[in-house]
């Protein structure tokens, strides 16, 4: 097995990976349990991540008090823009009754909605981190029962405001997460997992219709457009259009509303199921052909073909009043999305401007 120390050294040629809250919680737990067993505080501790890699964490604080020990590890998220970077993850370990009890303390969220794979009312400590924490106790003490670990994160409630936890029904703090123990910068896998989790919560809450939005701003506009839909039915899919469509379909969603602004919606109208800027430019030729089909004068068609951005196209169309242009864009979005999921669910589309004004739609009743 590879051996690595935490924090990992910076690599100037690539973004630096970090460690999950689950890995930090396990390290703090093992440090506290070791101190409890030996009677001596520890300054560093080694754990084995779920991927088989051994990592040594610095322990910034380790204290003993009777039959209780407490240890603290600082999370290093590497170069990922993670709101829990430099969070202090604390584990308080005490001798207890049968089994290994894992509890959430201050700064760790509690589950209030079903659909997350965790008990409602319990702490937001995911299954793999739970296994890691239990394994940490076993490695430190040689015992598989007789201990309790309480995980806490000072300031976790404030950190959680920068996440989707409240939307998912996780209140009072952050989640203790991680399936590999490693945080990969700008992780595609992590974002996809958050989409799946959000859809799970929506479906478990009874929603058969979800609104997939391209970001936070378009989500707010969609919420204003569909006030009767529950909050957890709005899911930020980002650039992952195709993935989100299939994830919704797999979970039994019967109606999917695609909501966004000109740039990304224009890309979906082209048939792009991944709308990230890299390798996915707006096809101005297609937009000019749509304008021509809507009866735009040749001069306007030429302006659109020579436009700088999708937003510029929107400004040209608005200025000249090309009838039906935005509705036609939305119709193409619906056709492409329904084709992507073999027409196994109804798809609708809402296109707004940058202030939330409805520009066009397809499959959605007009007010």
N, C-alpha and C positions, 0 to 999 in steps of 0.2 A: 504494500500500500504506500501511496505517496504521503509524505509528511510535509506540512505547511504551517507556517506560523501566522498568527493574527496580530495586527493587521497585515495584509499581504503587501509586499513592496510595490511601489508604483512602476508601471511599465510605460515608458514614454511613447512606445509604438502602438499601444492599444489601450482601450479603456480597462480600468482595474475592476475586477470582481470583488464582491464583499460577502458578508455572511447574513443569513436571515435572522429574524427575531427568534425563531424556533431554535436555531443553533446556539444563539447567545443565551437563551433561557436554559438550554441543556447544560451549557458550560458553567453557568452560574450555579445551577443545581448540583452538578458534580463537585464543584469547588466547596459549596456549603456542606454537602453530605460528607465529603472527605474530611473537612475540618471537624465536623460533628463526631466522626468516628475516631479520628486521631487526637483530637483535642488541641490541634495547632492550626492557625490560619494558613492559607495557601496564597501564593502570589501569582501562580499560573496553573492552568489545568489543560489537559489534553482530552479531546473527545473524538469519536469516530463519526463522521457525517454519514447520512444514509447512502451516499454514493461510494462509501468505502474509504474516503480520504481522511487521514488523521490531521487534526488542526489543534494547535496550542493557542489558547486565549489568555491574555493578560487579565488578572483579577485585580480590579482597582480598589476593592474593599472586601474584607472578609473578617467577620466578627462572630464570637461565640458568646452565648449567654445561657447557661444551664443546659437544658436538653434541646436548645435551638441554636442554629447557625445561619448566618446570612452572608451571601456573597453577591458581588456586583460586577457586571461586565459591560463595557461600552460597545455598542454596536457600530461596526464599520461597514457601511453599505458600498464601499468602493466608489466608483464613479457613477453609480446609479442615482438619479434625482429622487431619492427616497426620503419621505418626511420623517422616517425613524432613524436616519443617519445620525450617529453620535448619541442616540438614546441610551439611557442607563437601564439595563435589564437586571432586575434584582430577583433572586430566589431565596426564600426563607424556608429552611428545611427543619422539621422537628420530628421527634419520635412520635409515632401515632399508632392507631389500632391496625387491624388486618389490612393487607393490600398496600398499594402506593396511591395515596390521594394526591390529585393535582388540582389546585384551585387558582382562581384569578384574584389578584389584589388590586390596589389602586392603580388606575391607568390602563387596566386591561378590560376591554369591552365585555358586555354580557349580551347573550343572544335573546332577542325578543320576537323573532319571526322564524317559522319553520322553513326548511328548504336549504339549509346550510350544512346539513349532515352533522349538526351538533345539537345537543339538548337545549330546548328553550328554557331560559333561566340560568343556564350554565355559562361558564367563561368562554370567551372567544379564543380558545386554544385549539388549533386544528389537530386532526388525528396524528399526522407524522410528528409534529413537535411533541405531542403527548407521549408517543412511543420513545422519542429521543430522551425526554425528561425521565421517564421510567427507567430506561436503559442506563442513564447517567447515575441514578440512585443505585441500581444493581452493580454497576462497575465500581462505584465508590465504596459500597458497604458489603457487597456480596449477598445482600438480602433482597428478595423480591416482594417483601411486605414490611409493614411496621414503620412506614415513614409517610410524611405529608410534605408537599412542596407548594408554596404559594408564590406565584410569579406576579411581580408588580413592575410598573414602568412610570416613574415620576414624570409628570407632564403629558402622560399618554392621552388624556382627554382632549387637550389642545391639539396634539398631533393628529388625532382622529378627525378633526374638523377639515383636514386637508385630504381626506380619503372619502370613499363612498360608503363607509361603515353605517352611517345613519340611514342611508337609503336601504341598505340590506337588513336593517333591523338590529345592528350591533351598536349598543349605546354605552357611553361612559368611558370609552378608551379605545386603544388600538387592538388589532388581532395579533396573536402569536402565530406566525405563518412559516411556511417553507416545506417543500417536499424533498429537496436535495441538500439543503443547508447552505447553498451558495446563492448569492444574488448576482445575476448577470446584468450588466448595465443595459438599461432600456429594453428589458426582457420582453420579447414577443410572446413567449410562453406565459409569462405572468399576466400580461394584458389579456390574452385569450382566456386564461383561467378566470379572470375577473368578469369577463363577459358571460361565460358559462354560469358562474355563480349568481350573477345578477338575474339571468333568465330563470335559473332554478328557483330563486326567491319569488319572482313574479308569478311563475306557474304554480308553485306551492300555495301562494296566496290566492289563487283562483283565477288569475288572468289568462285568458286565451288569446288576447290581443296585446301585442307589445309595440312600442315605438322605438325603433333603432335610430339613434341620432349620431351625427358626425362629430359632436363635441358638446361641451357644456353650454355654450351659447345657443346652439340649435336645440338643445334639450329644453332650455327655458322657453324658447319660442314654441316648441311642440307642446309643452305643458299648457301654455296659454291657449293654443289651438284646440287641445283636447282636454278640457277641464274635468270631464267625467271619468277620465282614466286614473287609476290609482298611481301614486308617486313611483312605486317600485316597478311599474310596467314600462317606465322610460329607461332605456339602456343605452349608455354611450358606447357605440361600437368603434369609434375612431375611424381608422382606415380599413378595418377588417369587415367589409361588407359581406363577401361571400361566406366567410367563416361564421359570422353572426346569423346569417340567414339559415344556414344548415343547423347551427346549434339550436336556434329557436324551433325549427321544424322537428328535430330529434326529440325535443321536450314537449311536443304536443301543441305548440302554438298554432292557431288556425288563421290568424290575421296578423300581418306584419306591416307596420307603417314606417317607411323610410323618410326621414326628415333631415333636411340640411339646407345649405346655402349654395349659391351658384357654382363655386369651384368644384367641390367634391360631387355634387349632384350631376354636374355636366360630365364628369368622368364615369359615373355609373351609367349615364345615358349612352356613353360610348361602349358600354359592356365591361368596364373595369370593375372587378370585384375586390381589388386592393387599390386604394386611392392615394397611397403615399406619394409624395411629390416625386421621389426618385423613380425614373422610368415610367411615369404616368402623367404626361402632359395633357392639357386640355386640347382636344381636336377641334381647332377653329374652323377647319374645312367642313366638318360635320355640322357645326353650329350654323355656319353660313348656309348650308343646304337646307337645314330646318327652317331658317328664316325665309329662304326663297319659297319653300313649300307653303309657308304661311302668308305669302303674298307680299313680302317686303320688296321695295324697289331695288333695282340692281345696284344703285349706289350704296344703299344700306347693306346689302349682301356683301359688297366689296369692303365696306368698313369693318364688318364683323370678321371677315376672313383675314384682315390685317390687324385685328385687335391685339392688345398686349396680354390680356388675361381674361378669365371667365367673368370677372367683375367688370372689366371694360366692356365686354359683350353685353352684360346686363344693362350698363349705362346707355349703350347705343340703342338697345331694344326699347328701353324705357323712354328715351328721348324721341324716338320715331314712332313709338306706339305700334309695334308689330303685333297684330292680333293673334292670340293663341300660341305664341312662341313658347312661353314657359309651361303651359299645359302640355304641349307636345314633348318638351324635355321630360316632364314627369311621366308621360305615357311610355316613353322609351325606357325610363328607369324601371317601371313596373314590368314591362315585357322582358327586360334582361334579367331582373331578379326572379321572376316567376320561372323563366327558363332554367335558371341556375338551380332551383329546387324542384325541377320537373313539375311545376304547377301543382304541388301538393299542399300549398297554402295560399290564401289570398294575400296579395301584396298591393299596397297603396303608396302614394308618394305625396309629400308636401314639400314645396320649395318656397323658402322665404328670402327676403333681402337681409341686409346686415343689421336692420333695426327690428326685425320680426314681422314685417309686413308680408302677407301672403302674395307671392308672385304667380304661382301656379300650383296645380294639383291634379292628381288622377286617382280615381277610386275613392275620393273623399268628398262628402257633401259640402257644397259651398254655402257659406252663411248668407 
